[in-house]
Amino acid sequence: MSNISDKAVISPKAKIGNNVTIYPFVYIEDDVVVGDDCVLYPNVNLMNGTRLGKGNKIHQNSVISAIPQDFHYCGEKTICEIGEGNIIRENVVINRATHTGGKTLIGDKNFLMEGVEIHNYIIFSSGVIANPGVRVGDCAMIQSGCRFSKDIPPYIVAGGHPIKYGGINGFVIDQCGISEKVKSHIANAYRLVFHGLEDVMNACVQIEEQIQPSPEINNIVKFLKESKLGLITKL
């Protein structure tokens, strides 16, 4: 039996599992699935495309399956799928994918601390701990068991202990329909960032000077320039 506040706003089309606790002022849209034993604290927003597995706890003011921060998004039906047993603390924002058939995927038993921001097409494996305020860029993949306290930029794989840059995320880049030419440009951009001798800001200058602009390259540069916590470790 679920415990649902009468002050929550829940679409009658949403699918709510058993033994779910929903506090006041939670907002749930039509195309949402909430698994058994989840707890949604006050002011949580579950937007269209949310798929929650069992036993997730989502804390105050978090937004799940937010509209992608991507100019390519044209209103397609996309997904943000979250596994089981995750703890998502206050003010976390997780975007759904950009294009039809795509999804942002969060595995099982991850711990996302306050203020984490996850862009679209992200793949989180299981047992990941994201420290407060970190940002994860579009199409990134974080391998199982990692803990990180710095930003993970778009289109890369991150893993290891301590977490490190592990190359570009070719699988998801291909799934997003990014051309081989642009894929090569992305790889070259990250060679400047992670293998060069320059700091990140100077690497941005080199990227702008040496690599042909594209939405993806512009996205990388913008993410790097806006990073407040710095990037994960170089190889």
Backbone as JSON, one array per atom type, in Angstrom:
{
  "sequence": "MSNISDKAVISPKAKIGNNVTIYPFVYIEDDVVVGDDCVLYPNVNLMNGTRLGKGNKIHQNSVISAIPQDFHYCGEKTICEIGEGNIIRENVVINRATHTGGKTLIGDKNFLMEGVEIHNYIIFSSGVIANPGVRVGDCAMIQSGCRFSKDIPPYIVAGGHPIKYGGINGFVIDQCGISEKVKSHIANAYRLVFHGLEDVMNACVQIEEQIQPSPEINNIVKFLKESKLGLITKL",
  "N": [[0.84, -1.2, 0.0], [0.59, 2.19, -0.88], [1.8, 5.4, 0.27], [0.6, 8.35, -0.28], [0.63, 11.78, -0.58], [-2.11, 14.02, -0.48], [-1.56, 16.47, -1.42], [0.22, 16.3, -3.44], [0.82, 16.55, -6.97], [-0.27, 14.54, -9.36], [-0.36, 12.92, -12.38], [-3.15, 11.15, -13.68], [-2.46, 9.31, -15.58], [0.06, 8.43, -15.03], [2.13, 5.71, -13.84], [2.2, 4.18, -10.85], [3.99, 2.35, -8.5], [3.84, -0.24, -5.91], [3.82, 0.36, -2.36], [4.92, 2.93, -2.34], [6.14, 6.07, -1.33], [5.03, 9.31, -1.38], [5.61, 12.61, -0.96], [4.21, 15.88, 0.03], [3.61, 18.26, -2.61], [5.02, 17.11, -4.66], [5.49, 16.64, -8.16], [4.19, 14.97, -10.9], [4.3, 13.93, -14.19], [2.48, 12.78, -17.21], [3.69, 10.55, -18.71], [5.17, 8.64, -17.01], [6.81, 6.27, -14.97], [6.88, 4.81, -11.84], [8.64, 2.75, -9.76], [8.18, 0.05, -7.34], [8.4, 0.71, -3.8], [9.68, 3.19, -3.82], [10.73, 6.47, -2.69], [9.64, 9.72, -2.72], [10.54, 12.84, -2.04], [9.45, 16.14, -0.8], [8.58, 18.48, -3.39], [9.84, 17.25, -5.52], [10.22, 16.71, -9.02], [8.97, 14.76, -11.53], [9.33, 14.34, -14.77], [7.89, 13.88, -18.09], [8.82, 10.78, -19.56], [10.26, 9.69, -17.5], [11.54, 6.83, -15.9], [11.49, 4.96, -13.23], [13.12, 2.52, -11.32], [12.91, 0.03, -8.69], [12.89, 1.02, -5.23], [14.17, 3.56, -5.14], [15.33, 6.66, -3.78], [14.47, 9.97, -3.86], [15.37, 13.2, -3.34], [14.49, 16.52, -2.04], [13.45, 19.0, -4.39], [14.63, 18.0, -6.67], [14.9, 17.26, -10.19], [13.79, 15.03, -12.54], [14.3, 13.59, -15.69], [14.32, 15.98, -17.16], [13.77, 18.44, -19.75], [15.99, 18.2, -22.49], [19.02, 20.1, -22.56], [19.66, 21.1, -25.23], [19.99, 22.24, -28.45], [19.24, 20.68, -30.56], [17.03, 19.29, -29.78], [13.72, 18.54, -30.44], [11.28, 18.07, -29.29], [10.87, 15.33, -29.25], [9.82, 12.03, -28.15], [11.48, 10.82, -25.51], [13.65, 9.14, -23.12], [14.42, 8.9, -19.61], [15.99, 6.7, -17.76], [16.16, 5.11, -14.7], [17.75, 2.94, -12.49], [17.68, 0.64, -9.77], [17.51, 1.23, -6.23], [18.86, 3.68, -5.95], [20.19, 6.72, -4.55], [19.27, 9.95, -4.66], [20.12, 13.1, -4.07], [19.33, 16.46, -2.83], [18.24, 18.97, -5.19], [19.22, 17.93, -7.59], [19.57, 17.6, -11.11], [18.54, 15.74, -13.82], [18.72, 15.16, -17.17], [16.61, 14.01, -19.84], [17.08, 12.04, -22.89], [17.93, 13.31, -26.22], [17.01, 12.59, -28.85], [14.51, 10.59, -30.58], [14.04, 7.34, -29.33], [16.34, 7.39, -27.85], [18.07, 7.36, -24.65], [18.78, 8.56, -21.36], [20.68, 6.94, -19.0], [20.76, 5.62, -15.82], [22.31, 3.49, -13.58], [22.22, 1.03, -10.96], [22.11, 1.55, -7.4], [23.54, 3.95, -7.15], [24.9, 7.05, -5.89], [23.99, 10.21, -5.87], [25.02, 13.28, -5.04], [24.11, 16.47, -3.52], [22.97, 18.94, -5.82], [24.05, 17.89, -8.2], [24.45, 17.77, -11.74], [23.24, 16.33, -14.6], [23.61, 15.76, -17.93], [22.13, 15.02, -21.2], [21.8, 11.67, -22.65], [23.55, 10.32, -21.01], [25.41, 7.61, -19.56], [25.37, 6.03, -16.62], [27.02, 3.62, -14.79], [26.8, 1.14, -12.21], [26.89, 1.74, -8.63], [28.14, 4.23, -8.46], [29.45, 7.25, -7.11], [28.65, 10.54, -6.96], [29.94, 13.6, -6.19], [28.91, 16.66, -4.43], [27.54, 19.16, -6.58], [28.82, 18.51, -8.99], [29.16, 18.29, -12.59], [28.01, 16.51, -15.42], [28.69, 16.0, -18.71], [27.01, 15.89, -21.99], [26.39, 12.68, -23.45], [28.32, 11.22, -22.07], [30.02, 8.51, -20.35], [30.09, 6.82, -17.29], [31.96, 4.58, -15.53], [31.45, 1.58, -13.52], [31.43, 1.81, -9.93], [32.88, 4.13, -9.51], [34.05, 7.16, -7.95], [33.6, 10.63, -7.96], [34.62, 14.07, -7.89], [34.94, 16.16, -9.49], [34.18, 17.82, -12.64], [32.84, 15.98, -15.44], [33.43, 16.01, -18.74], [31.62, 16.39, -21.94], [30.93, 13.54, -24.11], [32.81, 11.56, -23.38], [34.48, 8.66, -21.9], [34.72, 7.76, -18.54], [36.57, 6.39, -15.86], [37.94, 4.12, -13.34], [40.15, 4.16, -10.42], [41.92, 6.46, -8.79], [39.26, 8.22, -10.51], [39.55, 8.65, -14.03], [40.07, 10.18, -17.26], [39.11, 8.23, -20.03], [39.19, 8.11, -22.8], [37.24, 8.83, -25.83], [33.65, 8.45, -25.98], [32.81, 6.36, -28.01], [30.71, 4.57, -28.69], [28.22, 5.7, -27.77], [28.38, 8.15, -29.06], [28.16, 7.3, -31.73], [25.57, 6.25, -31.6], [24.14, 8.57, -31.33], [24.18, 9.61, -33.83], [26.28, 11.18, -34.72], [28.66, 12.33, -37.04], [31.48, 10.6, -38.57], [33.54, 12.33, -39.16], [33.14, 14.5, -37.37], [33.32, 13.06, -35.04], [36.04, 12.41, -35.1], [37.05, 14.99, -34.8], [36.2, 15.53, -32.2], [37.76, 13.68, -30.76], [40.29, 14.75, -31.31], [40.04, 17.22, -30.04], [39.96, 16.45, -27.34], [42.46, 15.33, -27.09], [44.01, 17.62, -26.99], [43.08, 18.65, -24.6], [43.5, 16.64, -22.6], [45.94, 15.42, -23.1], [47.72, 17.33, -23.81], [50.05, 19.99, -22.94], [48.98, 22.28, -22.0], [46.92, 24.33, -19.8], [43.38, 24.03, -18.99], [41.9, 26.27, -19.96], [43.64, 27.41, -21.85], [43.77, 25.23, -23.52], [41.18, 25.31, -24.52], [41.34, 27.6, -26.11], [43.14, 26.67, -28.05], [41.6, 24.61, -29.18], [39.53, 26.11, -30.34], [41.01, 27.48, -32.23], [42.2, 25.5, -33.82], [40.46, 23.44, -34.54], [37.73, 22.5, -36.56], [34.69, 24.24, -36.23], [31.65, 22.98, -34.77], [28.38, 21.95, -33.64], [28.92, 20.07, -31.62], [31.65, 20.42, -30.95], [31.53, 23.07, -30.13], [29.9, 22.67, -27.91], [31.61, 21.23, -26.23], [33.65, 23.14, -25.72], [32.16, 25.16, -24.49], [31.26, 23.8, -22.18], [33.72, 23.28, -20.91], [34.67, 25.87, -20.38], [32.76, 26.74, -18.6], [33.14, 25.24, -16.36], [33.38, 24.96, -12.9], [34.46, 23.44, -10.93], [36.61, 22.22, -12.02], [38.2, 19.63, -14.08], [38.03, 16.01, -14.29], [40.81, 13.76, -13.65], [43.69, 13.79, -15.8], [44.98, 11.32, -18.1]],
  "CA": [[0.0, 0.0, 0.0], [1.4, 3.39, -1.0], [1.47, 6.56, 1.11], [0.67, 9.44, -1.24], [0.03, 13.0, -0.07], [-3.15, 14.62, -1.34], [-1.03, 17.74, -1.92], [1.04, 16.02, -4.61], [0.13, 16.66, -8.26], [0.1, 13.31, -10.06], [-1.21, 12.62, -13.53], [-3.81, 9.83, -13.61], [-1.84, 8.41, -16.56], [1.32, 7.92, -14.49], [2.05, 4.39, -13.25], [2.84, 4.22, -9.54], [4.09, 1.0, -7.95], [3.38, -0.52, -4.55], [4.62, 0.81, -1.22], [5.6, 4.17, -2.73], [5.85, 7.22, -0.47], [5.09, 10.56, -2.14], [5.39, 13.72, -0.04], [3.51, 17.01, -0.57], [4.15, 19.14, -3.66], [5.65, 16.36, -5.75], [4.8, 16.83, -9.44], [4.45, 13.81, -11.76], [3.62, 14.08, -15.47], [1.74, 11.63, -17.74], [4.48, 9.42, -19.17], [6.09, 8.38, -15.89], [6.66, 5.0, -14.26], [7.56, 4.79, -10.54], [8.68, 1.38, -9.28], [7.83, -0.23, -5.95], [9.27, 1.07, -2.66], [10.37, 4.47, -4.01], [10.36, 7.59, -1.82], [9.78, 11.0, -3.4], [10.43, 13.89, -1.03], [8.72, 17.31, -1.29], [9.02, 19.31, -4.53], [10.45, 16.47, -6.6], [9.52, 16.77, -10.29], [9.2, 13.66, -12.46], [8.81, 14.8, -16.05], [7.62, 12.82, -19.08], [9.97, 9.96, -19.9], [10.89, 9.12, -16.3], [11.34, 5.41, -15.59], [12.17, 4.67, -11.96], [13.05, 1.17, -10.8], [12.51, -0.15, -7.3], [13.67, 1.43, -4.07], [14.92, 4.81, -5.28], [14.98, 7.78, -2.91], [14.77, 11.21, -4.55], [15.2, 14.23, -2.33], [13.8, 17.75, -2.35], [13.76, 19.94, -5.49], [15.29, 17.35, -7.81], [14.11, 17.16, -11.42], [14.17, 13.85, -13.29], [13.86, 13.6, -17.09], [14.13, 17.35, -17.62], [13.95, 18.65, -21.19], [17.43, 18.32, -22.77], [19.61, 21.41, -22.86], [20.26, 20.79, -26.52], [19.24, 22.9, -29.51], [18.74, 19.66, -31.49], [15.81, 18.69, -29.26], [12.51, 19.07, -31.12], [10.08, 17.57, -28.65], [10.7, 13.88, -29.42], [9.58, 11.22, -26.95], [12.72, 10.18, -25.09], [13.57, 8.46, -21.83], [15.43, 8.91, -18.56], [15.77, 5.44, -17.05], [16.94, 5.01, -13.46], [17.64, 1.56, -12.01], [17.15, 0.35, -8.44], [18.3, 1.5, -5.04], [19.66, 4.9, -6.05], [19.91, 7.85, -3.67], [19.45, 11.19, -5.41], [19.93, 14.11, -3.06], [18.61, 17.67, -3.17], [18.59, 19.89, -6.3], [19.84, 17.22, -8.71], [18.84, 17.68, -12.38], [18.92, 14.72, -14.79], [18.0, 15.38, -18.42], [16.36, 12.88, -20.72], [17.82, 12.07, -24.14], [17.51, 14.32, -27.19], [16.35, 12.08, -30.06], [13.63, 9.44, -30.43], [14.73, 6.07, -29.1], [17.49, 7.57, -26.97], [17.78, 7.43, -23.22], [19.77, 8.76, -20.31], [20.6, 5.69, -18.23], [21.42, 5.57, -14.52], [22.22, 2.11, -13.14], [21.73, 0.69, -9.63], [22.86, 1.85, -6.17], [24.38, 5.14, -7.27], [24.64, 8.09, -4.89], [24.2, 11.51, -6.48], [24.91, 14.26, -3.97], [23.37, 17.72, -3.76], [23.33, 19.84, -6.9], [24.64, 17.25, -9.37], [23.76, 18.08, -13.0], [23.54, 15.28, -15.57], [23.05, 16.11, -19.23], [21.44, 13.94, -21.89], [22.5, 10.5, -23.19], [24.58, 9.84, -20.07], [25.3, 6.26, -19.02], [25.99, 5.76, -15.33], [26.95, 2.23, -14.38], [26.3, 0.98, -10.85], [27.79, 2.03, -7.52], [28.86, 5.49, -8.67], [29.19, 8.33, -6.15], [28.93, 11.86, -7.55], [30.01, 14.58, -5.12], [28.03, 17.81, -4.64], [27.76, 20.21, -7.57], [29.52, 18.12, -10.21], [28.41, 18.29, -13.83], [28.38, 15.46, -16.36], [28.29, 16.48, -20.02], [26.26, 15.03, -22.9], [26.96, 11.47, -24.07], [29.43, 10.67, -21.29], [29.8, 7.24, -19.67], [30.85, 6.66, -16.06], [32.03, 3.15, -15.26], [30.98, 1.15, -12.19], [32.22, 1.93, -8.72], [33.71, 5.35, -9.47], [33.65, 8.33, -7.16], [34.24, 11.8, -8.56], [34.31, 15.36, -7.29], [35.17, 17.16, -10.53], [33.28, 17.69, -13.78], [33.14, 15.04, -16.51], [32.96, 16.72, -19.92], [30.8, 15.61, -22.89], [31.4, 12.59, -25.12], [33.97, 10.77, -22.96], [34.35, 7.58, -20.92], [35.49, 8.0, -17.32], [36.57, 5.22, -14.99], [39.15, 3.87, -12.58], [40.28, 4.62, -9.04], [40.9, 7.5, -8.93], [38.63, 8.31, -11.82], [40.37, 9.29, -15.06], [39.62, 10.19, -18.66], [39.44, 6.97, -20.67], [38.93, 8.17, -24.23], [35.9, 9.3, -26.19], [32.6, 7.45, -25.86], [32.45, 6.12, -29.39], [29.43, 3.87, -28.84], [27.1, 6.62, -27.66], [28.53, 9.13, -30.15], [27.57, 6.68, -32.92], [24.13, 6.15, -31.39], [23.57, 9.92, -31.49], [24.22, 10.0, -35.23], [27.36, 12.13, -34.99], [29.44, 11.84, -38.17], [32.86, 10.17, -38.3], [34.39, 13.53, -39.21], [33.0, 15.22, -36.11], [33.87, 12.16, -34.02], [37.49, 12.63, -35.13], [37.31, 16.31, -34.22], [36.02, 15.4, -30.74], [38.96, 13.01, -30.26], [41.4, 15.71, -31.37], [39.84, 18.23, -29.0], [40.34, 15.9, -26.04], [43.93, 15.21, -27.04], [44.51, 18.91, -26.54], [42.69, 18.87, -23.19], [44.0, 15.64, -21.65], [47.3, 14.98, -23.41], [48.58, 18.49, -24.05], [50.74, 20.6, -21.79], [48.29, 23.5, -21.63], [45.8, 24.22, -18.87], [42.11, 23.86, -19.69], [41.51, 27.48, -20.67], [44.48, 27.5, -23.03], [43.33, 24.17, -24.42], [39.99, 25.82, -25.2], [41.81, 28.5, -27.17], [43.69, 25.83, -29.12], [40.48, 23.94, -29.86], [38.85, 27.1, -31.19], [41.9, 27.89, -33.32], [42.72, 24.4, -34.63], [39.47, 22.42, -34.89], [36.57, 23.05, -37.25], [33.53, 24.35, -35.33], [30.43, 22.19, -34.95], [27.64, 22.0, -32.37], [29.56, 19.23, -30.61], [32.88, 21.09, -30.51], [31.08, 24.24, -29.36], [29.4, 22.16, -26.64], [32.79, 20.91, -25.41], [34.3, 24.38, -25.29], [31.27, 25.83, -23.53], [31.3, 23.04, -20.93], [35.02, 23.48, -20.26], [34.76, 27.24, -19.9], [31.83, 26.95, -17.49], [33.46, 24.36, -15.23], [33.82, 25.65, -11.68], [35.16, 22.48, -10.08], [37.71, 21.61, -12.76], [37.91, 18.36, -14.74], [38.64, 14.79, -13.76], [42.26, 13.65, -13.87], [44.21, 13.36, -17.09], [45.66, 10.03, -18.13]],
  "C": [[0.88, 1.25, 0.0], [0.9, 4.49, -0.07], [1.68, 7.81, 0.26], [-0.06, 10.66, -0.69], [-1.03, 13.52, -1.04], [-2.72, 15.99, -1.86], [-0.04, 17.54, -3.07], [0.18, 16.16, -5.86], [0.61, 15.52, -9.14], [-0.87, 13.06, -11.2], [-1.88, 11.26, -13.33], [-3.23, 8.83, -14.6], [-0.51, 7.83, -16.06], [1.09, 6.57, -13.82], [2.88, 4.36, -11.97], [2.82, 2.82, -8.94], [3.55, 0.89, -6.54], [4.36, 0.02, -3.51], [5.48, 2.03, -1.57], [5.17, 5.28, -1.79], [6.07, 8.5, -1.28], [4.67, 11.7, -1.22], [4.65, 14.87, -0.74], [4.34, 17.73, -1.63], [5.05, 18.43, -4.65], [4.8, 16.55, -7.0], [5.2, 15.69, -10.38], [3.61, 13.94, -13.03], [3.06, 12.75, -15.98], [2.61, 10.4, -17.95], [5.59, 9.1, -18.17], [5.76, 7.02, -15.29], [7.5, 5.06, -12.99], [7.49, 3.38, -9.99], [8.31, 1.26, -7.8], [8.87, 0.35, -4.98], [10.08, 2.34, -2.88], [9.87, 5.5, -3.0], [10.66, 8.88, -2.57], [9.51, 12.11, -2.39], [9.81, 15.16, -1.63], [9.41, 18.01, -2.45], [9.86, 18.56, -5.55], [9.58, 16.59, -7.85], [9.93, 15.59, -11.16], [8.52, 14.01, -13.77], [8.59, 13.62, -16.99], [8.9, 12.1, -19.46], [10.69, 9.36, -18.72], [10.52, 7.65, -16.16], [12.15, 5.09, -14.34], [12.0, 3.2, -11.61], [12.68, 1.15, -9.33], [13.46, 0.55, -6.33], [14.54, 2.66, -4.24], [14.41, 5.86, -4.29], [15.43, 9.08, -3.57], [14.39, 12.37, -3.63], [14.71, 15.56, -2.93], [14.37, 18.49, -3.57], [14.53, 19.3, -6.64], [14.33, 17.22, -8.98], [14.65, 15.99, -12.23], [13.52, 13.91, -14.67], [13.49, 15.01, -17.54], [14.36, 17.43, -19.13], [15.43, 18.87, -21.47], [17.86, 19.76, -23.04], [20.4, 21.3, -24.16], [19.4, 21.41, -27.61], [18.69, 21.9, -30.54], [17.42, 19.07, -31.03], [14.58, 19.37, -29.86], [11.24, 18.48, -30.55], [9.85, 16.08, -28.79], [10.44, 13.2, -28.07], [10.85, 10.46, -26.6], [12.63, 9.81, -23.62], [14.72, 8.87, -20.91], [15.15, 7.71, -17.67], [16.72, 5.32, -15.87], [16.68, 3.64, -12.86], [17.07, 1.47, -10.61], [18.1, 0.82, -7.35], [19.19, 2.71, -5.1], [19.23, 5.92, -5.0], [20.26, 9.12, -4.44], [19.11, 12.33, -4.46], [19.36, 15.41, -3.66], [19.16, 18.37, -4.42], [19.37, 19.22, -7.43], [18.95, 17.38, -9.95], [19.41, 16.62, -13.32], [18.07, 14.9, -16.03], [17.72, 14.06, -19.14], [17.13, 13.06, -22.03], [17.2, 13.06, -25.13], [16.65, 13.76, -28.3], [15.54, 10.83, -29.76], [14.43, 8.15, -30.31], [15.92, 6.17, -28.18], [17.09, 7.59, -25.51], [19.02, 7.86, -22.45], [19.6, 7.6, -19.34], [21.43, 5.78, -16.96], [21.23, 4.16, -13.98], [21.66, 1.95, -11.73], [22.68, 1.18, -8.54], [23.9, 2.94, -6.37], [23.98, 6.16, -6.22], [25.02, 9.43, -5.51], [23.95, 12.58, -5.42], [24.29, 15.57, -4.45], [23.91, 18.5, -4.95], [24.0, 19.22, -8.1], [23.79, 17.55, -10.6], [24.21, 17.08, -14.06], [22.83, 15.6, -16.87], [22.5, 14.88, -19.93], [22.38, 12.87, -22.43], [23.63, 10.03, -22.28], [24.33, 8.37, -19.75], [26.1, 6.2, -17.74], [25.91, 4.26, -15.11], [26.46, 2.18, -12.93], [27.36, 1.34, -9.82], [28.61, 3.27, -7.68], [28.46, 6.5, -7.6], [29.62, 9.63, -6.79], [28.85, 12.9, -6.45], [29.18, 15.83, -5.44], [28.49, 18.74, -5.76], [28.46, 19.8, -8.84], [28.58, 18.13, -11.4], [28.93, 17.17, -14.72], [27.81, 15.86, -17.72], [27.58, 15.43, -20.87], [27.09, 13.82, -23.33], [28.19, 10.94, -23.34], [29.03, 9.33, -20.67], [30.7, 7.16, -18.45], [30.8, 5.19, -15.67], [31.73, 2.85, -13.79], [31.98, 1.46, -11.09], [33.06, 3.18, -8.6], [33.15, 6.35, -8.47], [34.35, 9.54, -7.78], [33.71, 13.09, -7.95], [34.58, 16.5, -8.25], [34.29, 16.86, -11.73], [33.79, 16.66, -14.79], [32.58, 15.63, -17.8], [32.24, 15.81, -20.92], [31.61, 14.61, -23.7], [32.58, 11.73, -24.68], [33.54, 9.59, -22.09], [35.25, 7.92, -19.74], [35.42, 6.77, -16.43], [37.87, 5.12, -14.22], [39.1, 4.46, -11.18], [41.7, 5.14, -8.83], [40.39, 7.59, -10.35], [39.49, 9.12, -12.78], [39.62, 9.3, -16.39], [40.07, 8.91, -19.34], [39.16, 6.95, -22.16], [37.53, 8.66, -24.53], [34.93, 8.13, -26.15], [32.04, 7.13, -27.25], [31.1, 5.48, -29.58], [28.26, 4.85, -28.8], [27.18, 7.71, -28.73], [27.9, 8.57, -31.43], [26.05, 6.6, -32.8], [23.43, 7.49, -31.6], [23.63, 10.41, -32.93], [25.27, 11.04, -35.57], [28.29, 11.54, -36.05], [30.85, 11.42, -37.74], [33.81, 11.37, -38.3], [34.34, 14.28, -37.88], [33.53, 14.37, -34.96], [35.39, 12.3, -33.94], [37.86, 13.98, -34.53], [37.18, 16.28, -32.7], [37.28, 14.75, -30.13], [40.15, 13.96, -30.26], [41.27, 16.78, -30.3], [40.3, 17.69, -27.64], [41.83, 15.54, -25.96], [44.56, 16.5, -26.55], [44.24, 19.13, -25.05], [43.46, 17.93, -22.26], [45.44, 15.18, -21.92], [48.27, 16.13, -23.65], [49.2, 19.02, -22.77], [50.04, 21.85, -21.29], [47.27, 23.25, -20.53], [44.5, 24.23, -19.68], [41.73, 25.09, -20.5], [42.35, 27.67, -21.93], [44.15, 26.4, -24.04], [42.07, 24.58, -25.18], [40.37, 26.74, -26.36], [42.35, 27.7, -28.34], [42.6, 25.1, -29.89], [39.79, 24.91, -30.82], [39.7, 27.49, -32.4], [42.18, 26.75, -34.31], [41.65, 23.45, -35.16], [38.22, 23.09, -35.48], [35.36, 23.1, -36.31], [32.39, 23.42, -35.74], [29.64, 22.32, -33.66], [28.32, 21.2, -31.26], [30.83, 19.87, -30.07], [32.52, 22.33, -29.69], [30.58, 23.83, -27.98], [30.56, 21.84, -25.7], [33.41, 22.18, -24.85], [33.46, 25.1, -24.25], [31.32, 25.14, -22.17], [32.6, 23.31, -20.18], [35.13, 24.87, -19.65], [33.87, 27.49, -18.69], [32.15, 26.11, -16.26], [34.0, 25.18, -14.05], [34.66, 24.73, -10.79], [36.41, 21.91, -10.74], [37.3, 20.25, -13.3], [38.54, 17.19, -14.0], [40.09, 14.67, -14.25], [42.59, 13.25, -15.3], [44.83, 11.98, -16.97], [47.09, 10.16, -17.63]]
}
